[in-house]
Amino acid sequence: MAEDEQTIPVKEPLDLIRLSLDEKIYVKMRNERELRGRLHAFDQHLNMVLGDAEETVTVCEVDEETYEEVYKTTKRIIPMLFVRGDGVILVSPPMRVGT
């Protein structure tokens, strides 16, 4: 890394999320829900506001005749979404190439 590049220290887990403000993030939720969207705001409880969010819900059903597990996925786009932090399992910041 060059000496003139600025590095922002990550000392606490929430610092990594702070660095992801106004960027696309991935959020894994309880009950097989996944969110991808632009992070507008968050707090210490991981309550978040996501813009242009895509919600993906995966449901596993068992076929009554063959007893096979069938996975069904539904997606929807939500312009602005408030995410309650107690349902959050994982938050992934955007991939940074070349850092």
N, C-alpha and C positions, 0 to 999 in steps of 0.2 A: 504494500500500500504506500502510495506517495505521501510525503510529509505534509503537503498542502491540502490533502483531503481531510474533511471534517468527519470525525466519528462521533456518533451519539451513543453514550454508554447505555447498556441495558443492564440495570442492577436488580430490577424486580420484574416478575412476569408481566405485570401490566404495562411496563415500559415497552415491551415488544408490541403490544396491541396499540399503544399510543403512537408508535412509529407507523402503524398501518392505517391511521386516519385518512380518509378520503381515497382509500385504495380498496380494490376488490379482495374480500377475504372469504374463507370457507368456514362454516360453523356446523358442527355435528351436534344434533339435538337428541333428546330422549325420544323413544317411540319411532325409531327408524326414520327420522326427518333430517334432511340436510339442507343447508342454506348457502347460497353464494350471493354476495352483494357488496355494494360499496359502503364501507363503515363511515357513518356520519358522526356518531357519538357513542360513548360507553361510560359506565361507572364502575366502582369497585366491586359491585355484585355481578358484573358481566351483563347487566341490562344493556341492550344495544339498540341503536337505530340504524337500519340498513336501507339503502336506496337501491332501486332497480334489482330487487332481490328475486332470486329464482329458488323456489321451494321444491324439493324432491321428496316424496313420501313413498317408501317401499313397504308393501304389505305381503305377508306370506299366508297363502290360503292352501288348504289341503283339499285336493279333488276327491269328492265322495266316492267315485267309482274306482279310481286307480290308487287312491291314497298317496298320490304324488304331491310334493310341495310345489306350488305354483307361486312365483314371485311377480307381483304386479307393481309397476312404478307409475306414479302420476306426478306431473310437473305443472307448476303455475308460476306466473310472473306477478310480482307485487311491487307497485311503484314505491311505496314507503312502508316499512315494517318495523314495529317495535318488538324486540325479542326480550322476553323475561329471562333473566340470568339463571334462575334455578333449574331451567331445562337444558342448559348448555353443558355438553360433555367435552367438546374440544373446539378450540379456535386456531385456525391456521392462517398465518399472515401470507401475503402474496409472495410468489417466488421472485427472488432478486437474482437476476443473471449477472455474472461477472463481479460479484462482491465476495 
